[in-house]
Amino acid sequence: MDTNNELTRDYIHLPSKHATLSAFRIARERRLEPTEAEEALWALLRSRQLNGKKFRRQHPMANHVFDFYCHEARLAVELDENDENVEVEPVDKIRTELSYKLGVTVIRFWSEDVINYPYRVMEKIASFLPR
């Protein structure tokens, strides 16, 4: 059975607030131990500081956990460590396609860029938000 079709079949019909139990558990664990970049970006996104939009931190959706998510804009923000393998793994391709089918736009930033150029990152995120 095609794994991608299996994931789509299981989750495409669910509203975005639903996620697997393991995704909720992972999200809770990640909120307890944020990275430096996550802390820096959260300080700028929390409390509707960016265009008045509410962001959630470590938001589970289907079988994935987004680093940051704005439900109103259906926008997910993911942070990548600079030492990660540049090649996209098959699981990442499945997650990307699932996000697309759920109507979620995903934008990615290097953690180093969040720390060194936070306002450039904020400008880029703001460009994806409705006014």
Secondary structure, DSSP 4 states (H G I P E B T S, - for coil): --HHHHHHHHHTTS-TT-B-HHHHHHHHHHHHS--HHHHHHHHHHGGGTTTT---EEEEEEBTEEEEEEETTTTEEEEEE-TTS-SSPPHHHHHHHHHHHHTT-EEEEEEHHHHHH-HHHHHHHHHTTS--
